[in-house]
Amino acid sequence: MAGNGAPLSLTDEVYEALAGISSEEGFSKPTYQVQLGSEPGDGYTSVVYRVTIQDKVSGYSSSPGNRR
């Protein structure tokens, strides 16, 4: 969710990259939970996102730090 409560939207290119990662990791029906990975004032010059991928079939979840 964005800071104002609206869902975050990503470009088609980002979703294509996520689909590739999901496929490489063995997800058959992935869903994506997208959160901001930084806050204003953190010193980043661009937007950082944190994405958790969950498989609808197996229920397995992968996020940075929880990779297979």
Predicted model as a PDB file, atoms N, CA, C, CB and O in Angstrom, pLDDT in the B-factor column:
MODEL        1                                                                  
ATOM      1  N   MET A   1       0.834  -1.175   0.000  1.00 45.00           N  
ATOM      2  CA  MET A   1       0.000   0.000   0.000  1.00 45.00           C  
ATOM      3  C   MET A   1       0.879   1.239   0.000  1.00 45.00           C  
ATOM      4  CB  MET A   1      -0.949  -0.002   1.204  1.00 45.00           C  
ATOM      5  O   MET A   1       1.949   1.260   0.607  1.00 45.00           O  
ATOM      6  N   ALA A   2       0.428   2.229  -0.663  1.00 50.00           N  
ATOM      7  CA  ALA A   2       1.130   3.500  -0.651  1.00 50.00           C  
ATOM      8  C   ALA A   2       0.835   4.195   0.666  1.00 50.00           C  
ATOM      9  CB  ALA A   2       0.718   4.386  -1.858  1.00 50.00           C  
ATOM     10  O   ALA A   2      -0.063   3.791   1.404  1.00 50.00           O  
ATOM     11  N   GLY A   3       1.591   5.233   0.954  1.00 52.00           N  
ATOM     12  CA  GLY A   3       1.428   5.931   2.221  1.00 52.00           C  
ATOM     13  C   GLY A   3       0.021   6.460   2.437  1.00 52.00           C  
ATOM     14  O   GLY A   3      -0.400   6.619   3.583  1.00 52.00           O  
ATOM     15  N   ASN A   4      -0.725   6.739   1.358  1.00 52.00           N  
ATOM     16  CA  ASN A   4      -2.077   7.265   1.492  1.00 52.00           C  
ATOM     17  C   ASN A   4      -3.129   6.168   1.514  1.00 52.00           C  
ATOM     18  CB  ASN A   4      -2.368   8.222   0.369  1.00 52.00           C  
ATOM     19  O   ASN A   4      -4.323   6.460   1.457  1.00 52.00           O  
ATOM     20  N   GLY A   5      -2.704   4.902   1.597  1.00 56.00           N  
ATOM     21  CA  GLY A   5      -3.629   3.778   1.657  1.00 56.00           C  
ATOM     22  C   GLY A   5      -3.987   3.196   0.302  1.00 56.00           C  
ATOM     23  O   GLY A   5      -4.641   2.155   0.233  1.00 56.00           O  
ATOM     24  N   ALA A   6      -3.567   3.855  -0.789  1.00 60.00           N  
ATOM     25  CA  ALA A   6      -3.848   3.340  -2.132  1.00 60.00           C  
ATOM     26  C   ALA A   6      -2.858   2.223  -2.465  1.00 60.00           C  
ATOM     27  CB  ALA A   6      -3.767   4.481  -3.195  1.00 60.00           C  
ATOM     28  O   ALA A   6      -1.712   2.259  -2.017  1.00 60.00           O  
ATOM     29  N   PRO A   7      -3.289   1.236  -3.244  1.00 67.00           N  
ATOM     30  CA  PRO A   7      -2.357   0.168  -3.632  1.00 67.00           C  
ATOM     31  C   PRO A   7      -1.209   0.739  -4.470  1.00 67.00           C  
ATOM     32  CB  PRO A   7      -3.100  -0.943  -4.424  1.00 67.00           C  
ATOM     33  O   PRO A   7      -1.396   1.685  -5.236  1.00 67.00           O  
ATOM     34  N   LEU A   8      -0.036   0.157  -4.315  1.00 77.00           N  
ATOM     35  CA  LEU A   8       1.107   0.569  -5.127  1.00 77.00           C  
ATOM     36  C   LEU A   8       0.931  -0.002  -6.525  1.00 77.00           C  
ATOM     37  CB  LEU A   8       2.456   0.099  -4.494  1.00 77.00           C  
ATOM     38  O   LEU A   8       0.469  -1.132  -6.682  1.00 77.00           O  
ATOM     39  N   SER A   9       1.292   0.762  -7.527  1.00 79.00           N  
ATOM     40  CA  SER A   9       1.222   0.231  -8.877  1.00 79.00           C  
ATOM     41  C   SER A   9       2.627   0.188  -9.464  1.00 79.00           C  
ATOM     42  CB  SER A   9       0.275   1.082  -9.762  1.00 79.00           C  
ATOM     43  O   SER A   9       3.417   1.118  -9.300  1.00 79.00           O  
ATOM     44  N   LEU A  10       2.915  -0.898 -10.142  1.00 86.00           N  
ATOM     45  CA  LEU A  10       4.215  -1.105 -10.760  1.00 86.00           C  
ATOM     46  C   LEU A  10       4.037  -1.139 -12.269  1.00 86.00           C  
ATOM     47  CB  LEU A  10       4.881  -2.411 -10.248  1.00 86.00           C  
ATOM     48  O   LEU A  10       2.932  -1.359 -12.764  1.00 86.00           O  
ATOM     49  N   THR A  11       5.113  -0.923 -12.992  1.00 89.00           N  
ATOM     50  CA  THR A  11       5.050  -0.954 -14.452  1.00 89.00           C  
ATOM     51  C   THR A  11       4.934  -2.391 -14.953  1.00 89.00           C  
ATOM     52  CB  THR A  11       6.290  -0.275 -15.062  1.00 89.00           C  
ATOM     53  O   THR A  11       5.217  -3.344 -14.227  1.00 89.00           O  
ATOM     54  N   ASP A  12       4.514  -2.524 -16.200  1.00 93.00           N  
ATOM     55  CA  ASP A  12       4.427  -3.847 -16.820  1.00 93.00           C  
ATOM     56  C   ASP A  12       5.791  -4.523 -16.835  1.00 93.00           C  
ATOM     57  CB  ASP A  12       3.873  -3.740 -18.250  1.00 93.00           C  
ATOM     58  O   ASP A  12       5.881  -5.739 -16.666  1.00 93.00           O  
ATOM     59  N   GLU A  13       6.855  -3.744 -17.036  1.00 94.00           N  
ATOM     60  CA  GLU A  13       8.203  -4.310 -17.060  1.00 94.00           C  
ATOM     61  C   GLU A  13       8.571  -4.930 -15.715  1.00 94.00           C  
ATOM     62  CB  GLU A  13       9.223  -3.235 -17.436  1.00 94.00           C  
ATOM     63  O   GLU A  13       9.218  -5.976 -15.671  1.00 94.00           O  
ATOM     64  N   VAL A  14       8.168  -4.300 -14.632  1.00 90.00           N  
ATOM     65  CA  VAL A  14       8.457  -4.841 -13.304  1.00 90.00           C  
ATOM     66  C   VAL A  14       7.683  -6.142 -13.098  1.00 90.00           C  
ATOM     67  CB  VAL A  14       8.097  -3.813 -12.198  1.00 90.00           C  
ATOM     68  O   VAL A  14       8.230  -7.115 -12.579  1.00 90.00           O  
ATOM     69  N   TYR A  15       6.407  -6.161 -13.506  1.00 91.00           N  
ATOM     70  CA  TYR A  15       5.621  -7.387 -13.365  1.00 91.00           C  
ATOM     71  C   TYR A  15       6.187  -8.512 -14.240  1.00 91.00           C  
ATOM     72  CB  TYR A  15       4.151  -7.122 -13.730  1.00 91.00           C  
ATOM     73  O   TYR A  15       6.146  -9.678 -13.848  1.00 91.00           O  
ATOM     74  N   GLU A  16       6.715  -8.171 -15.423  1.00 94.00           N  
ATOM     75  CA  GLU A  16       7.354  -9.181 -16.270  1.00 94.00           C  
ATOM     76  C   GLU A  16       8.595  -9.748 -15.578  1.00 94.00           C  
ATOM     77  CB  GLU A  16       7.733  -8.579 -17.644  1.00 94.00           C  
ATOM     78  O   GLU A  16       8.834 -10.955 -15.619  1.00 94.00           O  
ATOM     79  N   ALA A  17       9.380  -8.876 -14.944  1.00 94.00           N  
ATOM     80  CA  ALA A  17      10.563  -9.338 -14.207  1.00 94.00           C  
ATOM     81  C   ALA A  17      10.152 -10.228 -13.038  1.00 94.00           C  
ATOM     82  CB  ALA A  17      11.390  -8.137 -13.697  1.00 94.00           C  
ATOM     83  O   ALA A  17      10.782 -11.255 -12.790  1.00 94.00           O  
ATOM     84  N   LEU A  18       9.096  -9.840 -12.317  1.00 93.00           N  
ATOM     85  CA  LEU A  18       8.611 -10.661 -11.204  1.00 93.00           C  
ATOM     86  C   LEU A  18       8.122 -12.019 -11.695  1.00 93.00           C  
ATOM     87  CB  LEU A  18       7.483  -9.937 -10.455  1.00 93.00           C  
ATOM     88  O   LEU A  18       8.330 -13.032 -11.028  1.00 93.00           O  
ATOM     89  N   ALA A  19       7.473 -12.045 -12.857  1.00 93.00           N  
ATOM     90  CA  ALA A  19       7.008 -13.317 -13.426  1.00 93.00           C  
ATOM     91  C   ALA A  19       8.196 -14.217 -13.742  1.00 93.00           C  
ATOM     92  CB  ALA A  19       6.164 -13.073 -14.702  1.00 93.00           C  
ATOM     93  O   ALA A  19       8.138 -15.426 -13.519  1.00 93.00           O  
ATOM     94  N   GLY A  20       9.275 -13.631 -14.262  1.00 94.00           N  
ATOM     95  CA  GLY A  20      10.474 -14.415 -14.549  1.00 94.00           C  
ATOM     96  C   GLY A  20      11.097 -14.986 -13.289  1.00 94.00           C  
ATOM     97  O   GLY A  20      11.481 -16.155 -13.259  1.00 94.00           O  
ATOM     98  N   ILE A  21      11.200 -14.172 -12.249  1.00 92.00           N  
ATOM     99  CA  ILE A  21      11.749 -14.631 -10.966  1.00 92.00           C  
ATOM    100  C   ILE A  21      10.857 -15.723 -10.392  1.00 92.00           C  
ATOM    101  CB  ILE A  21      11.880 -13.451  -9.958  1.00 92.00           C  
ATOM    102  O   ILE A  21      11.351 -16.738  -9.902  1.00 92.00           O  
ATOM    103  N   SER A  22       9.538 -15.516 -10.451  1.00 92.00           N  
ATOM    104  CA  SER A  22       8.589 -16.507  -9.925  1.00 92.00           C  
ATOM    105  C   SER A  22       8.755 -17.844 -10.622  1.00 92.00           C  
ATOM    106  CB  SER A  22       7.148 -16.013 -10.083  1.00 92.00           C  
ATOM    107  O   SER A  22       8.747 -18.896  -9.984  1.00 92.00           O  
ATOM    108  N   SER A  23       8.903 -17.794 -11.933  1.00 92.00           N  
ATOM    109  CA  SER A  23       9.077 -19.017 -12.708  1.00 92.00           C  
ATOM    110  C   SER A  23      10.377 -19.719 -12.325  1.00 92.00           C  
ATOM    111  CB  SER A  23       9.064 -18.706 -14.211  1.00 92.00           C  
ATOM    112  O   SER A  23      10.394 -20.934 -12.125  1.00 92.00           O  
ATOM    113  N   GLU A  24      11.464 -18.954 -12.223  1.00 92.00           N  
ATOM    114  CA  GLU A  24      12.761 -19.526 -11.835  1.00 92.00           C  
ATOM    115  C   GLU A  24      12.713 -20.170 -10.457  1.00 92.00           C  
ATOM    116  CB  GLU A  24      13.837 -18.450 -11.858  1.00 92.00           C  
ATOM    117  O   GLU A  24      13.387 -21.169 -10.206  1.00 92.00           O  
ATOM    118  N   GLU A  25      11.910 -19.591  -9.564  1.00 89.00           N  
ATOM    119  CA  GLU A  25      11.802 -20.102  -8.199  1.00 89.00           C  
ATOM    120  C   GLU A  25      10.785 -21.229  -8.065  1.00 89.00           C  
ATOM    121  CB  GLU A  25      11.432 -18.981  -7.264  1.00 89.00           C  
ATOM    122  O   GLU A  25      10.633 -21.796  -6.983  1.00 89.00           O  
ATOM    123  N   GLY A  26      10.081 -21.565  -9.158  1.00 89.00           N  
ATOM    124  CA  GLY A  26       9.168 -22.701  -9.140  1.00 89.00           C  
ATOM    125  C   GLY A  26       7.740 -22.393  -8.735  1.00 89.00           C  
ATOM    126  O   GLY A  26       6.985 -23.312  -8.421  1.00 89.00           O  
ATOM    127  N   PHE A  27       7.347 -21.126  -8.731  1.00 91.00           N  
ATOM    128  CA  PHE A  27       5.964 -20.778  -8.397  1.00 91.00           C  
ATOM    129  C   PHE A  27       5.073 -21.077  -9.590  1.00 91.00           C  
ATOM    130  CB  PHE A  27       5.843 -19.283  -7.985  1.00 91.00           C  
ATOM    131  O   PHE A  27       5.405 -20.707 -10.716  1.00 91.00           O  
ATOM    132  N   SER A  28       3.938 -21.745  -9.360  1.00 90.00           N  
ATOM    133  CA  SER A  28       3.045 -22.060 -10.470  1.00 90.00           C  
ATOM    134  C   SER A  28       1.933 -21.026 -10.621  1.00 90.00           C  
ATOM    135  CB  SER A  28       2.443 -23.438 -10.278  1.00 90.00           C  
ATOM    136  O   SER A  28       1.522 -20.736 -11.745  1.00 90.00           O  
ATOM    137  N   LYS A  29       1.445 -20.474  -9.542  1.00 92.00           N  
ATOM    138  CA  LYS A  29       0.403 -19.433  -9.580  1.00 92.00           C  
ATOM    139  C   LYS A  29       0.779 -18.341  -8.570  1.00 92.00           C  
ATOM    140  CB  LYS A  29      -1.028 -20.035  -9.256  1.00 92.00           C  
ATOM    141  O   LYS A  29       0.222 -18.283  -7.475  1.00 92.00           O  
ATOM    142  N   PRO A  30       1.734 -17.474  -8.951  1.00 93.00           N  
ATOM    143  CA  PRO A  30       2.223 -16.479  -8.000  1.00 93.00           C  
ATOM    144  C   PRO A  30       1.292 -15.288  -7.816  1.00 93.00           C  
ATOM    145  CB  PRO A  30       3.558 -15.989  -8.439  1.00 93.00           C  
ATOM    146  O   PRO A  30       0.607 -14.864  -8.747  1.00 93.00           O  
ATOM    147  N   THR A  31       1.281 -14.762  -6.606  1.00 92.00           N  
ATOM    148  CA  THR A  31       0.664 -13.478  -6.307  1.00 92.00           C  
ATOM    149  C   THR A  31       1.766 -12.612  -5.691  1.00 92.00           C  
ATOM    150  CB  THR A  31      -0.592 -13.630  -5.337  1.00 92.00           C  
ATOM    151  O   THR A  31       2.728 -13.135  -5.128  1.00 92.00           O  
ATOM    152  N   TYR A  32       1.624 -11.306  -5.796  1.00 91.00           N  
ATOM    153  CA  TYR A  32       2.664 -10.386  -5.337  1.00 91.00           C  
ATOM    154  C   TYR A  32       2.101  -9.401  -4.317  1.00 91.00           C  
ATOM    155  CB  TYR A  32       3.275  -9.627  -6.526  1.00 91.00           C  
ATOM    156  O   TYR A  32       1.073  -8.766  -4.550  1.00 91.00           O  
ATOM    157  N   GLN A  33       2.786  -9.287  -3.193  1.00 89.00           N  
ATOM    158  CA  GLN A  33       2.456  -8.271  -2.196  1.00 89.00           C  
ATOM    159  C   GLN A  33       3.572  -7.234  -2.279  1.00 89.00           C  
ATOM    160  CB  GLN A  33       2.317  -8.887  -0.724  1.00 89.00           C  
ATOM    161  O   GLN A  33       4.732  -7.540  -2.004  1.00 89.00           O  
ATOM    162  N   VAL A  34       3.219  -6.009  -2.657  1.00 89.00           N  
ATOM    163  CA  VAL A  34       4.206  -4.952  -2.871  1.00 89.00           C  
ATOM    164  C   VAL A  34       4.078  -3.919  -1.769  1.00 89.00           C  
ATOM    165  CB  VAL A  34       4.028  -4.293  -4.261  1.00 89.00           C  
ATOM    166  O   VAL A  34       2.983  -3.442  -1.471  1.00 89.00           O  
ATOM    167  N   GLN A  35       5.216  -3.575  -1.164  1.00 88.00           N  
ATOM    168  CA  GLN A  35       5.265  -2.557  -0.117  1.00 88.00           C  
ATOM    169  C   GLN A  35       6.407  -1.599  -0.440  1.00 88.00           C  
ATOM    170  CB  GLN A  35       5.452  -3.202   1.303  1.00 88.00           C  
ATOM    171  O   GLN A  35       7.345  -1.952  -1.155  1.00 88.00           O  
ATOM    172  N   LEU A  36       6.317  -0.397   0.090  1.00 87.00           N  
ATOM    173  CA  LEU A  36       7.445   0.510  -0.027  1.00 87.00           C  
ATOM    174  C   LEU A  36       8.601  -0.044   0.789  1.00 87.00           C  
ATOM    175  CB  LEU A  36       7.067   1.941   0.441  1.00 87.00           C  
ATOM    176  O   LEU A  36       8.408  -0.509   1.912  1.00 87.00           O  
ATOM    177  N   GLY A  37       9.787   0.003   0.233  1.00 85.00           N  
ATOM    178  CA  GLY A  37      10.974  -0.513   0.917  1.00 85.00           C  
ATOM    179  C   GLY A  37      11.770   0.564   1.597  1.00 85.00           C  
ATOM    180  O   GLY A  37      12.758   0.281   2.274  1.00 85.00           O  
ATOM    181  N   SER A  38      11.347   1.812   1.422  1.00 84.00           N  
ATOM    182  CA  SER A  38      12.027   2.929   2.070  1.00 84.00           C  
ATOM    183  C   SER A  38      11.005   4.008   2.378  1.00 84.00           C  
ATOM    184  CB  SER A  38      13.172   3.487   1.179  1.00 84.00           C  
ATOM    185  O   SER A  38       9.877   3.979   1.887  1.00 84.00           O  
ATOM    186  N   GLU A  39      11.412   4.932   3.177  1.00 82.00           N  
ATOM    187  CA  GLU A  39      10.561   6.054   3.553  1.00 82.00           C  
ATOM    188  C   GLU A  39      11.218   7.346   3.083  1.00 82.00           C  
ATOM    189  CB  GLU A  39      10.312   6.081   5.090  1.00 82.00           C  
ATOM    190  O   GLU A  39      12.439   7.395   2.930  1.00 82.00           O  
ATOM    191  N   PRO A  40      10.435   8.385   2.853  1.00 80.00           N  
ATOM    192  CA  PRO A  40      11.042   9.667   2.502  1.00 80.00           C  
ATOM    193  C   PRO A  40      12.089  10.066   3.552  1.00 80.00           C  
ATOM    194  CB  PRO A  40       9.954  10.766   2.378  1.00 80.00           C  
ATOM    195  O   PRO A  40      11.856   9.929   4.753  1.00 80.00           O  
ATOM    196  N   GLY A  41      13.210  10.545   3.099  1.00 83.00           N  
ATOM    197  CA  GLY A  41      14.275  10.942   4.016  1.00 83.00           C  
ATOM    198  C   GLY A  41      15.299   9.859   4.284  1.00 83.00           C  
ATOM    199  O   GLY A  41      16.265  10.100   5.008  1.00 83.00           O  
ATOM    200  N   ASP A  42      15.115   8.644   3.711  1.00 86.00           N  
ATOM    201  CA  ASP A  42      16.072   7.553   3.906  1.00 86.00           C  
ATOM    202  C   ASP A  42      17.356   7.753   3.108  1.00 86.00           C  
ATOM    203  CB  ASP A  42      15.436   6.235   3.520  1.00 86.00           C  
ATOM    204  O   ASP A  42      18.336   7.040   3.325  1.00 86.00           O  
ATOM    205  N   GLY A  43      17.363   8.711   2.192  1.00 86.00           N  
ATOM    206  CA  GLY A  43      18.566   9.004   1.433  1.00 86.00           C  
ATOM    207  C   GLY A  43      18.631   8.337   0.074  1.00 86.00           C  
ATOM    208  O   GLY A  43      19.633   8.478  -0.627  1.00 86.00           O  
ATOM    209  N   TYR A  44      17.582   7.608  -0.323  1.00 83.00           N  
ATOM    210  CA  TYR A  44      17.573   6.989  -1.649  1.00 83.00           C  
ATOM    211  C   TYR A  44      17.172   8.040  -2.689  1.00 83.00           C  
ATOM    212  CB  TYR A  44      16.595   5.765  -1.690  1.00 83.00           C  
ATOM    213  O   TYR A  44      16.375   8.931  -2.396  1.00 83.00           O  
ATOM    214  N   THR A  45      17.716   7.938  -3.884  1.00 84.00           N  
ATOM    215  CA  THR A  45      17.371   8.889  -4.941  1.00 84.00           C  
ATOM    216  C   THR A  45      16.275   8.359  -5.855  1.00 84.00           C  
ATOM    217  CB  THR A  45      18.601   9.222  -5.761  1.00 84.00           C  
ATOM    218  O   THR A  45      15.904   9.020  -6.825  1.00 84.00           O  
ATOM    219  N   SER A  46      15.756   7.180  -5.556  1.00 83.00           N  
ATOM    220  CA  SER A  46      14.645   6.611  -6.307  1.00 83.00           C  
ATOM    221  C   SER A  46      13.756   5.830  -5.353  1.00 83.00           C  
ATOM    222  CB  SER A  46      15.152   5.702  -7.461  1.00 83.00           C  
ATOM    223  O   SER A  46      14.037   5.756  -4.157  1.00 83.00           O  
ATOM    224  N   VAL A  47      12.695   5.254  -5.874  1.00 81.00           N  
ATOM    225  CA  VAL A  47      11.746   4.511  -5.048  1.00 81.00           C  
ATOM    226  C   VAL A  47      12.241   3.075  -4.890  1.00 81.00           C  
ATOM    227  CB  VAL A  47      10.317   4.541  -5.672  1.00 81.00           C  
ATOM    228  O   VAL A  47      12.654   2.446  -5.864  1.00 81.00           O  
ATOM    229  N   VAL A  48      12.197   2.563  -3.668  1.00 86.00           N  
ATOM    230  CA  VAL A  48      12.589   1.190  -3.374  1.00 86.00           C  
ATOM    231  C   VAL A  48      11.330   0.436  -2.946  1.00 86.00           C  
ATOM    232  CB  VAL A  48      13.705   1.130  -2.260  1.00 86.00           C  
ATOM    233  O   VAL A  48      10.569   0.907  -2.100  1.00 86.00           O  
ATOM    234  N   TYR A  49      11.122  -0.742  -3.544  1.00 87.00           N  
ATOM    235  CA  TYR A  49       9.969  -1.571  -3.203  1.00 87.00           C  
ATOM    236  C   TYR A  49      10.436  -2.870  -2.572  1.00 87.00           C  
ATOM    237  CB  TYR A  49       9.108  -1.856  -4.449  1.00 87.00           C  
ATOM    238  O   TYR A  49      11.543  -3.337  -2.837  1.00 87.00           O  
ATOM    239  N   ARG A  50       9.590  -3.447  -1.740  1.00 88.00           N  
ATOM    240  CA  ARG A  50       9.807  -4.791  -1.192  1.00 88.00           C  
ATOM    241  C   ARG A  50       8.646  -5.639  -1.694  1.00 88.00           C  
ATOM    242  CB  ARG A  50       9.895  -4.790   0.406  1.00 88.00           C  
ATOM    243  O   ARG A  50       7.482  -5.282  -1.515  1.00 88.00           O  
ATOM    244  N   VAL A  51       8.971  -6.763  -2.324  1.00 90.00           N  
ATOM    245  CA  VAL A  51       7.939  -7.617  -2.908  1.00 90.00           C  
ATOM    246  C   VAL A  51       8.018  -8.998  -2.276  1.00 90.00           C  
ATOM    247  CB  VAL A  51       8.096  -7.709  -4.450  1.00 90.00           C  
ATOM    248  O   VAL A  51       9.090  -9.600  -2.204  1.00 90.00           O  
ATOM    249  N   THR A  52       6.879  -9.492  -1.820  1.00 90.00           N  
ATOM    250  CA  THR A  52       6.761 -10.868  -1.347  1.00 90.00           C  
ATOM    251  C   THR A  52       5.944 -11.627  -2.381  1.00 90.00           C  
ATOM    252  CB  THR A  52       6.096 -10.943   0.084  1.00 90.00           C  
ATOM    253  O   THR A  52       4.864 -11.193  -2.782  1.00 90.00           O  
ATOM    254  N   ILE A  53       6.474 -12.760  -2.803  1.00 92.00           N  
ATOM    255  CA  ILE A  53       5.791 -13.607  -3.784  1.00 92.00           C  
ATOM    256  C   ILE A  53       5.203 -14.792  -3.038  1.00 92.00           C  
ATOM    257  CB  ILE A  53       6.766 -14.079  -4.927  1.00 92.00           C  
ATOM    258  O   ILE A  53       5.900 -15.452  -2.268  1.00 92.00           O  
ATOM    259  N   GLN A  54       3.919 -15.065  -3.265  1.00 91.00           N  
ATOM    260  CA  GLN A  54       3.280 -16.230  -2.644  1.00 91.00           C  
ATOM    261  C   GLN A  54       2.634 -17.069  -3.736  1.00 91.00           C  
ATOM    262  CB  GLN A  54       2.221 -15.798  -1.574  1.00 91.00           C  
ATOM    263  O   GLN A  54       2.028 -16.540  -4.668  1.00 91.00           O  
ATOM    264  N   ASP A  55       2.771 -18.372  -3.610  1.00 90.00           N  
ATOM    265  CA  ASP A  55       2.178 -19.295  -4.573  1.00 90.00           C  
ATOM    266  C   ASP A  55       0.778 -19.669  -4.105  1.00 90.00           C  
ATOM    267  CB  ASP A  55       3.060 -20.565  -4.748  1.00 90.00           C  
ATOM    268  O   ASP A  55       0.604 -20.156  -2.988  1.00 90.00           O  
ATOM    269  N   LYS A  56      -0.225 -19.443  -4.959  1.00 87.00           N  
ATOM    270  CA  LYS A  56      -1.611 -19.777  -4.611  1.00 87.00           C  
ATOM    271  C   LYS A  56      -1.804 -21.273  -4.406  1.00 87.00           C  
ATOM    272  CB  LYS A  56      -2.556 -19.285  -5.694  1.00 87.00           C  
ATOM    273  O   LYS A  56      -2.655 -21.685  -3.618  1.00 87.00           O  
ATOM    274  N   VAL A  57      -1.018 -22.094  -5.111  1.00 83.00           N  
ATOM    275  CA  VAL A  57      -1.189 -23.543  -5.045  1.00 83.00           C  
ATOM    276  C   VAL A  57      -0.574 -24.118  -3.779  1.00 83.00           C  
ATOM    277  CB  VAL A  57      -0.573 -24.205  -6.270  1.00 83.00           C  
ATOM    278  O   VAL A  57      -1.257 -24.800  -3.016  1.00 83.00           O  
ATOM    279  N   SER A  58       0.717 -23.851  -3.542  1.00 81.00           N  
ATOM    280  CA  SER A  58       1.416 -24.466  -2.412  1.00 81.00           C  
ATOM    281  C   SER A  58       1.350 -23.630  -1.140  1.00 81.00           C  
ATOM    282  CB  SER A  58       2.855 -24.706  -2.774  1.00 81.00           C  
ATOM    283  O   SER A  58       1.525 -24.150  -0.038  1.00 81.00           O  
ATOM    284  N   GLY A  59       1.095 -22.328  -1.297  1.00 77.00           N  
ATOM    285  CA  GLY A  59       1.097 -21.445  -0.137  1.00 77.00           C  
ATOM    286  C   GLY A  59       2.486 -20.960   0.232  1.00 77.00           C  
ATOM    287  O   GLY A  59       2.632 -20.146   1.144  1.00 77.00           O  
ATOM    288  N   TYR A  60       3.532 -21.453  -0.473  1.00 77.00           N  
ATOM    289  CA  TYR A  60       4.905 -21.040  -0.180  1.00 77.00           C  
ATOM    290  C   TYR A  60       5.056 -19.554  -0.453  1.00 77.00           C  
ATOM    291  CB  TYR A  60       5.921 -21.853  -1.019  1.00 77.00           C  
ATOM    292  O   TYR A  60       4.506 -19.027  -1.420  1.00 77.00           O  
ATOM    293  N   SER A  61       5.810 -18.885   0.412  1.00 78.00           N  
ATOM    294  CA  SER A  61       6.037 -17.462   0.288  1.00 78.00           C  
ATOM    295  C   SER A  61       7.531 -17.183   0.248  1.00 78.00           C  
ATOM    296  CB  SER A  61       5.371 -16.702   1.441  1.00 78.00           C  
ATOM    297  O   SER A  61       8.304 -17.787   0.992  1.00 78.00           O  
ATOM    298  N   SER A  62       7.930 -16.270  -0.621  1.00 74.00           N  
ATOM    299  CA  SER A  62       9.334 -15.897  -0.752  1.00 74.00           C  
ATOM    300  C   SER A  62       9.457 -14.392  -0.723  1.00 74.00           C  
ATOM    301  CB  SER A  62       9.943 -16.466  -2.048  1.00 74.00           C  
ATOM    302  O   SER A  62       8.736 -13.686  -1.428  1.00 74.00           O  
ATOM    303  N   SER A  63      10.370 -13.903   0.093  1.00 66.00           N  
ATOM    304  CA  SER A  63      10.676 -12.478   0.132  1.00 66.00           C  
ATOM    305  C   SER A  63      12.183 -12.360   0.260  1.00 66.00           C  
ATOM    306  CB  SER A  63       9.930 -11.743   1.316  1.00 66.00           C  
ATOM    307  O   SER A  63      12.863 -13.366   0.465  1.00 66.00           O  
ATOM    308  N   PRO A  64      12.723 -11.147   0.144  1.00 56.00           N  
ATOM    309  CA  PRO A  64      14.193 -11.034   0.208  1.00 56.00           C  
ATOM    310  C   PRO A  64      14.684 -11.663   1.497  1.00 56.00           C  
ATOM    311  CB  PRO A  64      14.653  -9.545   0.119  1.00 56.00           C  
ATOM    312  O   PRO A  64      14.033 -11.259   2.460  1.00 56.00           O  
ATOM    313  N   GLY A  65      15.486 -12.394   1.757  1.00 53.00           N  
ATOM    314  CA  GLY A  65      15.847 -12.998   3.033  1.00 53.00           C  
ATOM    315  C   GLY A  65      15.164 -14.345   3.276  1.00 53.00           C  
ATOM    316  O   GLY A  65      15.496 -15.031   4.243  1.00 53.00           O  
ATOM    317  N   ASN A  66      14.234 -14.730   2.436  1.00 54.00           N  
ATOM    318  CA  ASN A  66      13.564 -16.030   2.565  1.00 54.00           C  
ATOM    319  C   ASN A  66      13.553 -16.691   1.199  1.00 54.00           C  
ATOM    320  CB  ASN A  66      12.106 -15.876   3.128  1.00 54.00           C  
ATOM    321  O   ASN A  66      12.496 -17.078   0.700  1.00 54.00           O  
ATOM    322  N   ARG A  67      14.732 -16.823   0.591  1.00 50.00           N  
ATOM    323  CA  ARG A  67      14.842 -17.404  -0.748  1.00 50.00           C  
ATOM    324  C   ARG A  67      15.106 -18.886  -0.648  1.00 50.00           C  
ATOM    325  CB  ARG A  67      15.952 -16.719  -1.558  1.00 50.00           C  
ATOM    326  O   ARG A  67      15.695 -19.349   0.329  1.00 50.00           O  
ATOM    327  N   ARG A  68      14.684 -19.625  -1.632  1.00 49.00           N  
ATOM    328  CA  ARG A  68      14.914 -21.073  -1.684  1.00 49.00           C  
ATOM    329  C   ARG A  68      16.367 -21.370  -1.866  1.00 49.00           C  
ATOM    330  CB  ARG A  68      14.114 -21.715  -2.800  1.00 49.00           C  
ATOM    331  O   ARG A  68      16.754 -22.537  -1.933  1.00 49.00           O  
TER     332      ARG A  68                                                      
ENDMDL                                                                          
END                                                                             
